[in-house]
Amino acid sequence: MLLSNEQKNADMRGAYGDTLVELGASNQNIVCVGADTTDSLKIKKFGDYYPDRFFNVGIAEANLVSVAAGLAIAGKIAFASTYAAFLPGRCLDQIRNSICYPDLNVKLVVSHAGLTVGPDGASHQQLEDFSTMRAIPNIRVIVPADAVAAKYLIRSIAMIPGPFYVRLARPSSEVLYEDNAIFTIGKGNILRDGSDATIMACGLMVTRALDAAKVLKSNNGIACRVVDMFSIKPIDTQLVAKCARDTGAIVTAEEHNMIGGLGSAVAESSSETYPVPIRRLGVRDTFGESARDEEIDALLEKYGLGTNEIARGVIECRGKSRR
């Protein structure tokens, strides 16, 4: 499942745009709605191929959601995209009442969330979207770790009726998966096995979780299981319970406020199945700050999300293990 060749990087947004074009060729009901960020989200390519199925509503995110809802009512599979600061940031009412309440077939796909937005700073570093979307009935929340996962998951949600929220990363990121990897909504993927502790991560934190596991094995002899928990809602309750039972301690890592996101979902699930010590690593209920692209690693470290910080969290959590 994991890529065995030398490291390479790829752009999730580019993977999204290419996959939309591919889907559009085989399904005439695929439509795409943008909000004046179509170049950045890489969805303009869909418009170049299928101009009659492409709608740029301008800087009007509430209209973005409402137009997508109308297209879904008309029988279309509507993909609506812009930056996460604006979707869901500016249009929660429309998402709740126009898409989720009637359970429409709209796919909300965003980018530019988390600290890795970088230069745009705190106003654009959406850190609350997981918790916001998790709390609304009917919608599912998906966070791919690389471009391979993004392609597969976009194809998957196009075939599954109902609303989805998908968060893509802004920067190009390391490709983790082989092209033939499989992803199932509601399940997590074990990328590295271990019996001493489990790290569950999503998005860009998966690469850092794998790096932390290597550091722990090399420096401390700790064998960590690493799980890509790309499906935050629904969460893989069976896998959470298995990892809790097998390893006795769980650390979560997410580029999100530690309140209400992946860590909360894992803790809720574990508490109802097999309670173990859990250490949630995320932004500690504060806003982010601006950083140049070359400073992103340092910014993540400052907010407790670097490789060494994850490794330290495992050591501290493991010290409280029931085993």
C-alpha positions in Angstrom: 0.0 0.0 0.0 2.8 2.4 0.9 4.9 3.8 -1.9 8.2 1.9 -1.9 10.1 4.0 -4.4 12.1 7.1 -3.8 10.3 10.1 -2.4 8.2 12.3 -4.7 5.8 15.2 -4.2 2.5 15.9 -5.9 -0.3 18.5 -5.6 -3.6 17.4 -4.2 -5.4 20.3 -5.9 -4.0 19.2 -9.3 -5.1 15.7 -8.6 -8.6 17.0 -7.8 -8.8 19.0 -11.0 -7.6 16.1 -13.2 -10.0 13.7 -11.5 -12.9 16.0 -12.1 -12.1 16.1 -15.8 -11.9 12.3 -15.9 -15.2 12.0 -14.1 -16.8 14.6 -16.4 -15.9 12.5 -19.5 -17.8 9.5 -18.3 -20.7 11.1 -16.4 -22.7 13.9 -17.9 -24.3 14.7 -14.6 -21.0 15.9 -13.0 -21.1 19.7 -12.7 -18.6 22.0 -11.0 -19.2 25.3 -9.2 -16.5 27.7 -8.1 -16.2 31.1 -6.3 -13.5 33.0 -8.1 -10.7 30.7 -6.9 -11.1 28.3 -9.8 -7.4 28.6 -10.9 -6.1 28.0 -7.4 -8.4 25.0 -6.8 -7.4 23.6 -10.3 -11.0 23.3 -11.4 -10.8 25.8 -14.2 -9.6 22.8 -16.3 -13.0 21.2 -15.9 -14.5 24.4 -17.2 -12.2 24.4 -20.2 -13.3 20.8 -21.1 -17.0 21.2 -20.2 -18.0 24.9 -20.2 -21.7 24.1 -20.1 -21.3 22.3 -16.8 -19.0 24.8 -15.1 -20.3 27.8 -13.1 -18.1 30.5 -11.5 -20.4 32.5 -9.2 -17.7 35.0 -8.2 -16.8 36.0 -4.6 -20.2 34.9 -3.2 -19.8 31.7 -1.2 -23.4 31.5 0.0 -24.4 31.6 -3.6 -21.8 28.9 -4.3 -23.5 26.5 -1.9 -27.1 27.5 -2.9 -26.4 27.1 -6.7 -24.8 23.7 -6.0 -27.9 22.7 -4.0 -30.2 23.7 -6.9 -28.1 21.7 -9.4 -28.3 18.7 -7.1 -32.1 19.1 -6.9 -32.1 19.0 -10.7 -30.4 15.6 -10.6 -26.7 16.7 -11.0 -23.7 15.6 -9.0 -22.5 19.0 -7.9 -18.9 19.6 -6.8 -18.5 23.1 -5.1 -15.0 24.4 -4.3 -13.2 27.3 -2.8 -10.9 28.0 0.2 -11.8 26.5 3.5 -11.8 30.0 5.2 -14.9 30.8 3.0 -16.4 27.3 2.8 -17.6 26.6 5.4 -16.3 29.8 6.9 -18.9 32.1 5.3 -21.8 29.9 4.5 -22.6 27.5 7.3 -26.3 28.3 7.2 -26.6 27.4 3.5 -24.5 24.2 4.1 -26.8 23.1 7.0 -30.2 24.0 5.6 -29.8 23.9 1.8 -27.5 20.8 1.5 -27.4 18.7 4.7 -31.0 19.0 5.9 -32.4 17.8 2.5 -29.5 15.4 2.2 -28.5 16.6 -1.3 -25.9 15.2 -3.6 -23.3 18.0 -3.2 -19.6 17.5 -2.7 -17.9 20.4 -0.9 -14.1 20.2 -1.8 -11.9 22.9 -0.2 -8.2 23.7 0.0 -6.1 26.3 1.9 -6.9 25.1 5.4 -4.8 24.6 8.5 -1.4 26.2 9.4 0.1 25.3 6.0 -1.8 28.0 4.3 1.3 30.0 5.3 1.6 33.6 4.1 -2.1 34.3 4.2 -2.1 34.0 8.0 -4.7 33.5 10.7 -7.7 34.9 8.8 -7.3 32.2 6.2 -5.9 29.3 8.3 -9.2 27.5 8.8 -8.8 25.4 12.0 -12.4 24.8 12.9 -13.8 23.0 9.8 -13.6 19.4 11.0 -15.6 20.2 14.2 -18.1 22.4 12.3 -18.8 19.8 9.7 -18.8 16.8 12.0 -21.6 18.4 14.0 -24.0 18.6 11.1 -26.1 15.5 10.3 -25.8 13.7 7.0 -22.5 15.1 5.8 -19.3 13.0 5.8 -15.8 14.5 6.4 -12.8 13.3 4.4 -9.1 14.4 4.6 -6.7 12.8 2.1 -3.1 12.4 3.0 -1.6 12.7 -0.5 -2.5 13.1 -4.2 -3.2 9.4 -4.7 -5.7 9.3 -1.9 -7.3 12.5 -3.2 -7.9 11.0 -6.7 -9.3 7.8 -5.3 -11.6 9.5 -2.7 -12.9 12.1 -5.2 -13.8 9.2 -7.5 -15.5 7.4 -4.6 -17.6 10.3 -3.4 -18.9 11.0 -6.9 -20.5 7.5 -6.8 -21.9 7.8 -3.3 -25.1 9.8 -2.9 -25.3 12.6 -0.4 -23.1 15.5 1.0 -19.4 15.3 1.6 -16.8 17.7 2.9 -13.3 17.1 1.6 -10.3 19.1 2.8 -7.2 19.2 0.4 -3.8 20.7 1.3 -2.5 23.9 -0.2 1.2 22.8 -0.6 2.5 19.9 -2.7 3.1 17.0 -0.4 4.9 13.7 -0.3 3.3 10.9 -2.1 2.7 8.1 0.4 0.6 5.6 -1.5 1.1 3.3 -4.5 -1.3 4.1 -7.4 -3.3 0.9 -6.7 -4.0 1.7 -3.0 -7.6 1.3 -1.8 -9.6 3.7 0.4 -13.0 2.9 2.0 -15.2 5.7 3.4 -15.6 5.0 7.1 -12.3 3.1 7.4 -8.7 4.0 8.2 -5.5 2.6 6.6 -2.7 1.1 8.7 0.5 2.3 7.1 3.0 1.0 9.6 2.4 -1.7 12.2 3.6 -1.6 15.8 2.6 -2.9 19.2 3.7 -0.2 21.7 1.5 2.8 20.7 -0.7 4.0 17.8 -0.5 7.4 16.0 -3.6 8.3 14.1 -3.3 11.2 11.8 -5.0 12.9 8.8 -3.9 15.1 5.9 -0.4 16.4 5.9 0.1 15.1 9.5 0.3 11.5 8.2 3.8 12.0 6.7 4.9 13.5 10.0 3.4 10.6 11.9 5.4 8.2 9.8 8.5 10.2 10.4 7.9 10.3 14.2 7.4 6.5 14.2 10.8 6.1 12.5 12.4 8.4 15.1 10.8 6.5 18.0 12.0 3.1 16.7 15.5 4.4 16.0 16.0 6.4 19.2 13.8 4.7 21.8 13.0 1.2 20.5 9.3 2.1 20.5 7.3 0.3 17.7 4.4 2.6 16.7 1.5 1.7 14.6 0.6 4.5 12.2 -3.0 4.9 10.9 -4.1 7.3 8.1 -7.5 8.2 9.5 -8.6 10.0 6.3 -12.3 9.4 7.1 -13.0 11.6 10.1 -16.8 11.2 9.8 -17.7 8.4 9.8 -14.8 7.4 12.0 -13.5 3.8 11.9 -14.8 2.7 15.4 -13.7 -0.9 14.9 -10.1 0.2 14.0 -10.0 2.6 17.0 -11.0 -0.2 19.3 -8.5 -2.6 17.8 -5.6 -0.1 18.1 -6.6 0.7 21.7 -6.7 -3.0 22.5 -3.5 -3.9 20.6 -1.2 -1.0 21.6 -2.7 0.4 24.9 -2.2 4.1 23.9 -3.2 6.4 21.1 -1.8 9.8 19.9 -3.7 11.8 17.3 -2.2 14.5 15.1 -4.2 17.0 13.0 -3.7 20.4 11.4 -6.8 21.7 13.2 -8.0 23.0 16.6 -7.6 20.1 19.0 -11.3 20.7 20.0 -13.8 18.8 18.0 -11.6 17.3 15.3 -9.9 14.0 14.7 -8.6 13.7 18.2 -12.1 14.3 19.6 -13.6 11.7 17.3 -11.1 9.1 18.3 -11.5 9.9 22.0 -15.3 9.7 21.7 -15.0 6.3 19.9 -12.4 4.9 22.3 -14.4 5.9 25.4 -17.3 3.9 24.2 -15.4 0.8 23.2 -12.0 0.3 24.8 -10.8 3.3 26.8 -7.0 3.9 26.8 -4.8 7.0 27.4 -5.1 9.4 24.4 -3.0 12.4 23.6 -4.5 14.8 21.2 -2.0 16.9 19.2 -3.4 19.9 17.3 -3.6 23.7 17.5 -4.4 24.4 21.2 -7.5 26.5 20.8 -5.8 29.5 19.4 -5.4 31.2 16.0 -2.5 30.6 13.7 -0.1 33.1 12.3 1.6 34.0 9.0 4.7 32.3 7.8 6.6 32.1 4.5 6.4 28.8 2.6 10.0 28.0 3.6 9.0 28.5 7.3 6.1 26.1 7.4 7.9 23.3 9.1 9.0 25.7 11.8 5.4 27.0 12.2 4.1 23.4 12.6 6.8 22.8 15.3 5.8 26.0 17.1 2.2 24.8 17.3 3.3 21.3 18.5 2.8 19.5 15.2 6.4 18.7 14.1 7.9 15.3 14.0 9.7 15.6 17.3 6.6 16.9 19.0 4.6 13.9 17.8 7.3 11.6 19.0 7.3 13.3 22.4 3.6 13.0 22.6 3.8 9.2 22.1 6.4 8.8 24.8 4.3 10.8 27.3 1.1 9.0 26.4 2.7 5.6 26.5 3.8 6.4 30.0 0.2 6.3 31.0 -0.7 3.2 29.1 -2.9 0.5 30.7 -0.5 -2.2 29.5 
